[in-house]
Amino acid sequence: MEVYFILLSFLTLTSLSSSQECKRELLQNVDFQGSDIKFEYSPDVQHCQHLCTQYPSCLFFTFLRPDWTKDQRYFYCYLKYTASGQPNSQTLLLGVTSGYSLKPCSPDLQPCLARVYQNVDFPGADYRFVFTADYQECQRICSKDPFCQFFTFIQPVFTPKVIRYKCHLKFSWALPRTLNVNWKNGVVSGFSDSAQFSPYSDTVCSTKLFPNAEIVERTFMTQSSGTPEQCLAICSAHPQCFSFSFQSSDLKCHLKENQNDLEFNAKYGVTSGIATHYCQQDTNWTKTPLEGIDFYGSDIRFELMDDAETCQKTCTLDQHCQFYTYLNQNFGIASYRRQCYLKRTTIMPAPNKVAKLANVISGFTMRNCI
């Protein structure tokens, strides 16, 4: 809850964003100078605008286009915030485009990203590759693979020759993730009823959990998680994860990738399990409020409410909300009691990096375009 104390006034003002007018226009060669929250990589300004829309506190942005010439910061998407909701400064600057979050516009939170990008590379995030005749087949394979979020295809004129026609399938998280989870007295956390943790499938998953058992295999990634069931969902969403161990003492989900063996050590307070890929997971666990667990950070806004049940319903009704934390009457600081924090994380495809590279083509899955 420490973040709440630091950012209380920030969040109060952020809550005004929901009442702002819808501004879809893009401003060419205009810089919204300063007020940066962070930067992300984007292949074009439309993707940058979607990132700003999904990022909780972003109200407007500036994108550095491929024709930016002052330095090597091509494809930088600067996410921005001010208390007024408006840029503090607008200046003319060649090679940039600025615009506003689409939060007030009732946006599609799983947008179709149909464009492909010539001579643009999405480095990293690979989980497998295949050879295909053209980039269209590469994109079709990506769209059929539930793990693939974007791709890079090596064109037939690329050097060296041995990697021509190579289709790199790439992963980014497409499920709501609670980025920071702690034990905290006087709070209740939970999920929106509309939060999606796995693609739809006709086949129901068979879940197997092993209480008080830790998988010996090396951890390749650790994520925050409120329950073993959420840890299972996180593991199942990652193409390299085949098993996991959830540690209740620090609410950490340890992802394991070894497919060759499954060795356990007895360990109290640890629950382990096996990933369930390509099937429909049971999400009944999302309906149970988590007493004494704080999903801190990732805040959209907060509101005063009488109970955690109302907080959960409000989260479900808000299309931007994926999960919540409610501070009840037992919370240690009286002035913070009855506050319901609505939260979200980005779920659209987002490359780790975007770079210029001759004779390659990159793009995104077309699953959201159907």
VEXDREN-2710 file (C-alpha; in Angstrom, 1 decimal):
% VEXDREN-2710
k/r/px/py/pz
1/MET/0.0/0.0/0.0
2/GLU/3.0/2.3/0.2
3/VAL/2.4/3.4/-3.4
4/TYR/-1.0/4.7/-2.4
5/PHE/0.4/7.0/0.2
6/ILE/2.9/8.5/-2.2
7/LEU/0.5/8.9/-5.1
8/LEU/-2.8/9.9/-3.4
9/SER/-3.0/13.3/-4.9
10/PHE/-1.8/12.0/-8.3
11/LEU/-4.6/9.4/-8.4
12/THR/-7.2/11.9/-7.3
13/LEU/-6.3/14.0/-10.3
14/THR/-6.0/11.0/-12.6
15/SER/-9.7/10.2/-11.8
16/LEU/-10.6/13.3/-13.8
17/SER/-9.5/11.6/-17.0
18/SER/-12.7/9.6/-17.3
19/SER/-14.7/12.9/-17.8
20/GLN/-12.4/14.4/-20.4
21/GLU/-13.6/14.8/-24.0
22/CYS/-12.8/12.3/-26.7
23/LYS/-9.9/13.6/-28.8
24/ARG/-8.9/11.3/-31.7
25/GLU/-6.9/13.8/-33.8
26/LEU/-3.1/13.4/-34.2
27/LEU/-0.9/16.4/-34.3
28/GLN/1.9/16.1/-36.9
29/ASN/5.3/17.6/-35.9
30/VAL/4.0/18.8/-32.6
31/ASP/5.7/17.8/-29.4
32/PHE/4.0/17.7/-26.0
33/GLN/7.1/18.6/-24.2
34/GLY/7.8/17.2/-20.7
35/SER/5.3/15.5/-18.4
36/ASP/6.7/12.0/-19.2
37/ILE/5.6/8.9/-17.2
38/LYS/7.7/6.5/-19.2
39/PHE/8.4/5.4/-22.8
40/GLU/7.5/2.3/-24.6
41/TYR/8.5/1.1/-28.1
42/SER/5.8/1.3/-30.9
43/PRO/6.1/0.7/-34.6
44/ASP/3.7/3.6/-35.5
45/VAL/1.7/6.4/-33.9
46/GLN/-1.6/4.4/-33.9
47/HIS/0.0/1.7/-31.8
48/CYS/1.5/4.3/-29.5
49/GLN/-2.0/5.8/-29.0
50/HIS/-3.4/2.4/-28.1
51/LEU/-0.6/1.9/-25.6
52/CYS/-1.4/5.3/-24.0
53/THR/-5.1/4.3/-23.9
54/GLN/-4.3/1.0/-22.0
55/TYR/-1.7/2.5/-19.7
56/PRO/-3.6/3.5/-16.5
57/SER/-2.4/7.1/-16.0
58/CYS/-1.5/8.1/-19.5
59/LEU/-3.6/11.0/-20.8
60/PHE/-1.5/12.0/-23.9
61/PHE/1.7/11.0/-25.7
62/THR/4.4/12.0/-28.2
63/PHE/5.7/9.5/-30.8
64/LEU/9.1/9.7/-32.5
65/ARG/8.6/8.6/-36.0
66/PRO/11.1/6.7/-38.3
67/ASP/12.0/10.1/-40.0
68/TRP/13.2/11.5/-36.6
69/THR/16.8/12.8/-37.2
70/LYS/18.2/14.3/-34.0
71/ASP/19.4/10.9/-32.5
72/GLN/18.6/7.2/-32.6
73/ARG/15.4/7.3/-30.7
74/TYR/13.2/6.0/-33.5
75/PHE/9.9/4.4/-32.5
76/TYR/9.9/5.9/-29.0
77/CYS/6.4/6.3/-27.6
78/TYR/6.4/8.8/-24.6
79/LEU/3.5/8.3/-22.3
80/LYS/2.5/11.5/-20.5
81/TYR/0.4/12.9/-17.6
82/THR/-0.5/16.2/-16.1
83/ALA/-2.9/17.1/-13.3
84/SER/-4.9/19.3/-15.6
85/GLY/-5.3/16.6/-18.2
86/GLN/-3.7/18.9/-20.9
87/PRO/-0.1/19.2/-22.1
88/ASN/1.9/21.9/-20.3
89/SER/3.7/22.8/-23.6
90/GLN/3.1/22.3/-27.3
91/THR/6.1/23.1/-29.6
92/LEU/6.8/22.5/-33.3
93/LEU/9.3/19.6/-33.7
94/LEU/10.0/17.7/-36.9
95/GLY/9.8/13.9/-36.8
96/VAL/7.2/13.6/-34.0
97/THR/3.5/13.1/-33.8
98/SER/1.4/13.7/-30.6
99/GLY/-2.1/12.9/-29.5
100/TYR/-4.4/11.9/-26.7
101/SER/-5.5/8.8/-24.9
102/LEU/-8.7/7.3/-26.3
103/LYS/-10.0/6.4/-22.8
104/PRO/-12.9/8.8/-23.0
105/CYS/-13.8/7.5/-26.5
106/SER/-15.0/4.0/-25.4
107/PRO/-12.1/2.3/-27.3
108/ASP/-11.7/-1.2/-28.4
109/LEU/-9.2/-2.6/-25.7
110/GLN/-8.2/-5.5/-28.0
111/PRO/-7.6/-3.5/-31.2
112/CYS/-7.0/-5.0/-34.7
113/LEU/-3.4/-4.2/-35.6
114/ALA/-3.5/-5.2/-39.3
115/ARG/-0.6/-3.1/-40.7
116/VAL/2.8/-4.7/-41.4
117/TYR/6.0/-2.8/-41.3
118/GLN/8.7/-3.0/-44.0
119/ASN/12.3/-2.8/-42.9
120/VAL/11.3/-2.8/-39.3
121/ASP/12.5/-5.4/-36.8
122/PHE/10.9/-6.4/-33.5
123/PRO/14.1/-7.7/-31.7
124/GLY/13.8/-10.3/-28.9
125/ALA/10.8/-12.0/-27.3
126/ASP/11.2/-15.0/-29.7
127/TYR/9.8/-18.4/-28.4
128/ARG/10.1/-20.4/-31.7
129/PHE/10.6/-20.0/-35.4
130/VAL/9.5/-21.6/-38.7
131/PHE/10.4/-21.1/-42.3
132/THR/7.6/-19.7/-44.5
133/ALA/7.3/-18.8/-48.2
134/ASP/6.3/-15.2/-47.4
135/TYR/5.4/-12.8/-44.6
136/GLN/1.7/-13.5/-45.1
137/GLU/2.1/-17.1/-44.2
138/CYS/4.2/-16.0/-41.2
139/GLN/1.4/-13.8/-40.0
140/ARG/-1.2/-16.5/-40.5
141/ILE/0.9/-18.9/-38.4
142/CYS/1.2/-16.2/-35.7
143/SER/-2.5/-15.6/-35.8
144/LYS/-3.3/-19.3/-35.3
145/ASP/-0.8/-19.8/-32.5
146/PRO/-2.5/-18.7/-29.2
147/PHE/0.9/-17.6/-27.8
148/CYS/2.0/-15.5/-30.7
149/GLN/1.5/-11.7/-30.4
150/PHE/3.8/-10.4/-33.1
151/PHE/6.4/-11.6/-35.6
152/THR/9.4/-10.7/-37.8
153/PHE/9.9/-12.3/-41.2
154/ILE/13.3/-12.4/-42.9
155/GLN/12.8/-11.5/-46.6
156/PRO/14.4/-13.6/-49.5
157/VAL/17.0/-10.9/-50.2
158/PHE/18.4/-10.7/-46.6
159/THR/22.0/-11.4/-45.9
160/PRO/23.2/-13.9/-44.6
161/LYS/21.3/-16.3/-46.9
162/VAL/20.8/-19.1/-44.3
163/ILE/18.2/-17.2/-42.4
164/ARG/16.1/-16.1/-45.4
165/TYR/12.4/-17.0/-45.1
166/LYS/12.7/-17.3/-41.4
167/CYS/9.6/-16.4/-39.4
168/HIS/10.2/-15.5/-35.8
169/LEU/7.1/-15.9/-33.6
170/LYS/7.2/-13.6/-30.6
171/PHE/5.4/-13.4/-27.2
172/SER/4.1/-10.6/-25.0
173/TRP/1.6/-11.0/-22.1
174/ALA/-2.0/-10.9/-23.2
175/LEU/-3.6/-11.5/-19.8
176/PRO/-4.2/-9.1/-16.9
177/ARG/-1.2/-9.4/-14.5
178/THR/-1.1/-8.1/-11.0
179/LEU/2.4/-6.6/-11.2
180/ASN/2.9/-6.1/-7.4
181/VAL/1.2/-8.2/-4.7
182/ASN/1.7/-8.0/-0.9
183/TRP/0.1/-9.2/2.3
184/LYS/-1.6/-6.1/3.9
185/ASN/-4.0/-5.9/6.8
186/GLY/-7.3/-4.2/6.2
187/VAL/-7.5/-4.7/2.4
188/VAL/-9.5/-6.9/0.0
189/SER/-8.4/-7.5/-3.6
190/GLY/-10.0/-9.3/-6.5
191/PHE/-10.8/-9.4/-10.2
192/SER/-13.3/-8.0/-12.7
193/ASP/-15.9/-10.7/-13.8
194/SER/-15.0/-9.7/-17.4
195/ALA/-11.2/-10.3/-17.0
196/GLN/-10.0/-12.9/-19.6
197/PHE/-7.2/-15.3/-18.5
198/SER/-7.2/-17.7/-21.4
199/PRO/-8.4/-17.9/-25.0
200/TYR/-11.7/-19.6/-25.5
201/SER/-11.5/-23.4/-26.2
202/ASP/-14.1/-26.2/-26.5
203/THR/-11.8/-28.4/-24.4
204/VAL/-11.9/-28.0/-20.6
205/CYS/-8.6/-28.0/-18.8
206/SER/-7.8/-30.7/-16.3
207/THR/-6.0/-28.9/-13.4
208/LYS/-3.5/-30.6/-11.1
209/LEU/-2.0/-28.8/-8.1
210/PHE/0.5/-30.2/-5.6
211/PRO/0.2/-28.6/-2.1
212/ASN/3.3/-28.2/0.1
213/ALA/5.6/-29.2/-2.8
214/GLU/8.2/-27.2/-4.7
215/ILE/9.4/-28.2/-8.2
216/VAL/13.2/-28.4/-8.1
217/GLU/13.7/-27.2/-11.7
218/ARG/15.3/-23.8/-12.2
219/THR/13.0/-20.8/-12.4
220/PHE/13.2/-18.9/-15.7
221/MET/10.8/-16.1/-14.7
222/THR/9.1/-14.9/-11.5
223/GLN/5.8/-13.0/-11.5
224/SER/3.6/-11.6/-8.7
225/SER/0.4/-13.6/-8.0
226/GLY/-2.3/-13.7/-5.4
227/THR/-3.2/-17.4/-5.5
228/PRO/-1.9/-20.7/-6.9
229/GLU/-4.7/-20.6/-9.4
230/GLN/-3.6/-17.2/-10.7
231/CYS/-0.1/-18.6/-10.9
232/LEU/-1.4/-21.5/-13.0
233/ALA/-3.1/-19.0/-15.4
234/ILE/0.2/-17.0/-15.7
235/CYS/2.2/-20.1/-16.4
236/SER/-0.3/-21.4/-18.9
237/ALA/-0.2/-18.1/-20.8
238/HIS/3.5/-18.3/-21.4
239/PRO/4.8/-20.6/-24.2
240/GLN/8.0/-21.6/-22.4
241/CYS/6.3/-22.5/-19.0
242/PHE/5.3/-26.1/-18.3
243/SER/5.2/-26.1/-14.5
244/PHE/5.3/-23.6/-11.6
245/SER/5.7/-23.2/-7.9
246/PHE/3.7/-20.6/-6.0
247/GLN/5.1/-19.4/-2.7
248/SER/2.4/-18.0/-0.3
249/SER/4.8/-16.2/2.0
250/ASP/5.8/-13.6/-0.6
251/LEU/3.1/-14.2/-3.2
252/LYS/5.5/-15.1/-5.9
253/CYS/4.9/-17.3/-8.9
254/HIS/8.0/-19.1/-10.2
255/LEU/7.7/-20.3/-13.8
256/LYS/9.6/-23.4/-14.9
257/GLU/10.4/-24.6/-18.4
258/ASN/11.9/-28.1/-18.1
259/GLN/9.8/-30.7/-20.0
260/ASN/12.1/-33.7/-19.3
261/ASP/11.3/-34.4/-15.7
262/LEU/9.2/-33.2/-12.7
263/GLU/11.0/-33.5/-9.4
264/PHE/9.5/-32.2/-6.1
265/ASN/10.9/-31.3/-2.7
266/ALA/8.5/-31.1/0.3
267/LYS/8.1/-27.4/1.3
268/TYR/5.4/-26.0/3.5
269/GLY/3.5/-23.0/2.0
270/VAL/4.4/-23.8/-1.6
271/THR/1.9/-25.0/-4.1
272/SER/3.1/-26.4/-7.5
273/GLY/1.3/-27.3/-10.6
274/ILE/1.5/-28.2/-14.3
275/ALA/0.6/-25.7/-17.1
276/THR/-2.6/-26.3/-19.1
277/HIS/-2.1/-25.1/-22.7
278/TYR/-4.6/-25.2/-25.5
279/CYS/-7.7/-25.6/-23.3
280/GLN/-10.4/-23.6/-21.4
281/GLN/-9.3/-22.9/-17.9
282/ASP/-11.5/-22.8/-14.9
283/THR/-11.7/-19.2/-13.7
284/ASN/-14.0/-19.6/-10.7
285/TRP/-11.0/-18.5/-8.6
286/THR/-11.4/-15.0/-9.9
287/LYS/-14.8/-14.7/-8.1
288/THR/-13.3/-15.2/-4.6
289/PRO/-12.2/-11.9/-2.9
290/LEU/-8.7/-12.2/-1.4
291/GLU/-8.7/-11.0/2.2
292/GLY/-5.5/-9.3/3.4
293/ILE/-3.9/-9.2/-0.1
294/ASP/-3.0/-5.9/-1.8
295/PHE/-2.7/-5.5/-5.6
296/TYR/-0.7/-2.3/-5.3
297/GLY/0.1/0.0/-8.3
298/SER/-1.5/-0.1/-11.8
299/ASP/-4.2/2.3/-10.6
300/ILE/-6.7/3.9/-13.0
301/ARG/-8.5/5.8/-10.2
302/PHE/-10.1/5.4/-6.8
303/GLU/-13.6/6.0/-5.4
304/LEU/-15.2/6.0/-2.0
305/MET/-17.4/2.9/-1.5
306/ASP/-19.2/1.2/1.4
307/ASP/-17.8/-2.3/0.9
308/ALA/-15.6/-4.6/-1.2
309/GLU/-18.6/-6.1/-3.0
310/THR/-19.5/-2.7/-4.4
311/CYS/-15.9/-2.2/-5.4
312/GLN/-15.8/-5.5/-7.3
313/LYS/-19.1/-4.7/-9.1
314/THR/-17.8/-1.2/-10.1
315/CYS/-14.6/-2.8/-11.5
316/THR/-16.7/-5.3/-13.5
317/LEU/-18.8/-2.4/-15.0
318/ASP/-15.8/-0.4/-15.9
319/GLN/-14.4/-1.6/-19.3
320/HIS/-10.9/-0.4/-18.3
321/CYS/-10.8/-2.2/-14.9
322/GLN/-9.2/-5.7/-14.7
323/PHE/-8.7/-6.0/-10.9
324/TYR/-9.2/-3.9/-7.7
325/THR/-8.1/-3.4/-4.1
326/TYR/-10.5/-2.1/-1.4
327/LEU/-9.4/-0.6/1.9
328/ASN/-11.9/-1.6/4.5
329/GLN/-12.8/-0.3/8.0
330/ASN/-9.9/-2.2/9.5
331/PHE/-7.3/-0.4/7.5
332/GLY/-4.6/1.2/9.6
333/ILE/-5.0/4.8/8.5
334/ALA/-8.6/6.1/9.0
335/SER/-8.5/8.7/6.2
336/TYR/-7.8/6.0/3.6
337/ARG/-10.7/3.7/4.6
338/ARG/-13.5/2.8/2.2
339/GLN/-11.3/3.6/-0.9
340/CYS/-11.8/1.4/-3.9
341/TYR/-8.8/1.4/-6.3
342/LEU/-9.6/0.3/-9.8
343/LYS/-6.6/-1.2/-11.8
344/ARG/-5.4/-2.5/-15.1
345/THR/-2.3/-3.5/-17.0
346/THR/-1.6/-3.5/-20.8
347/ILE/-2.8/-6.6/-22.6
348/MET/-2.3/-5.5/-26.3
349/PRO/0.7/-6.8/-28.2
350/ALA/3.7/-4.6/-27.3
351/PRO/7.2/-5.4/-28.7
352/ASN/10.2/-5.1/-26.3
353/LYS/11.9/-3.1/-28.9
354/VAL/11.4/-1.7/-32.4
355/ALA/14.4/-1.0/-34.7
356/LYS/15.2/-0.3/-38.3
357/LEU/16.5/-3.3/-40.2
358/ALA/16.6/-3.7/-44.0
359/ASN/14.8/-6.6/-45.7
360/VAL/12.7/-7.7/-42.9
361/ILE/8.9/-7.3/-42.3
362/SER/7.3/-7.2/-38.9
363/GLY/3.7/-7.2/-37.8
364/PHE/1.1/-8.4/-35.3
365/THR/-1.3/-11.3/-34.8
366/MET/-4.6/-10.9/-36.7
367/ARG/-6.7/-12.7/-34.1
368/ASN/-8.4/-9.5/-33.0
369/CYS/-9.3/-8.6/-36.6
370/ILE/-11.9/-11.3/-37.1
END
